[in-house]
Amino acid sequence: MKDIRELDKEFNKFLKTLENKVIDAQQHATEFMDEEAKSRLEIPEEARNTQQFVDYSNSLKIKKAQKDGNEIVSSVYSDLLVGGDDPKWQNVPVGAFLEWGTGPLGEGSNNYPHGYPYTTQEPWDQHTWLQLLQTGSWGITARPHLYPAFLRTRRILMENIKEAIEEAWME
């Protein structure tokens, strides 16, 4: 090195290489999560609307990894909404119902924390009985797919970042 400016130039080159490699590492992890989530989403035999599961699986998308301020962000998401005529449900994401389930069936089958109650009045009340009479259902069973895929992807991402750091250092 001739002087501090050359050292500064080399260090900035390393940081830019590292940033690009970490973005690539996160993108690969996001793609892994997408595939993992889709592989975990099974259509249950008791499903009344199997097309909704197919539509949901096809609606999963990836937000490409990119730098946003001091963070690198990406996501796997679905913008498929429940829809229908009832304004209460028109703008509600289908994924939340499929991931965590609904009603007593969802509460009893979900093994992951999400922080939302299954009803505004617990224990199950007269409204729940009315739902059973109207729909023949106590809700839907939880079918976690995104959250467990995320948990598995965290390990993959850490391995990818370690590799990215090593590659950037060697360049």
Residue, then its C-alpha position, 0 to 999 in steps of 0.5 A: m500500500k502506498d498510503i491511507r487513500e489506497l487502503d481506504k479504496e481497498f476497504n471500500k471495495f471489500l465492503k461493496t463486494l461483501e454487501n453484494k454477496v450478502i444480498d445474494a446470500q439472502q436472495h438464495a435463502t428467500e428462494f429456499m424459504d419459498e420452496e420450503a413453504k410450498s412443500r409444507l402446504e398440503i391440501p387437507e382431505e376435509a377441505r371444502n374448497t381445495q381450489q383455494f389451497v391451490d390458488y394460495s400456493n400459486s399466489l406465494k411470491i418473493k420480494k427480491a432481496q435488496k438494501d433498504g437503508n442499513e438493512i437487507v430485506s426480502s420476503v415470501y408473501s401472498d396477497l391473496l385475500v379472502g374476498g367475498d361479499d362480507p366486508k369484514w373478510q374482503n381484505v383479510p389475507v387467506g394465508a393467516f387462516l391457513e397458517w394458524g387455523t381458525g376457531p377451536l380447531g386452529e387453536g388446538s392444532n397450532n404449535y407456533p406462537h403468533g400473538y393473536p387470539y382465536t376469538t375475542q371472547e374465550p372460552w368458546d361462546q354462543h357465537t362459536w356455536l352459531q358458527l358450527l350450526q351455520t357452517g358445520s365447522w369448528g374452524i380450520t386446522a392450522r397448517p403452518h408452512l411459512y413460519p416453519a419454513f422461516l425457522r429452517t431458512r434462518r439456519i440456511l441464511m446464516e450459512n450463506i452469510k458466513e460463506a459470503i464473508e469468506e468469499a468477499w475476504m478472499e477476493 
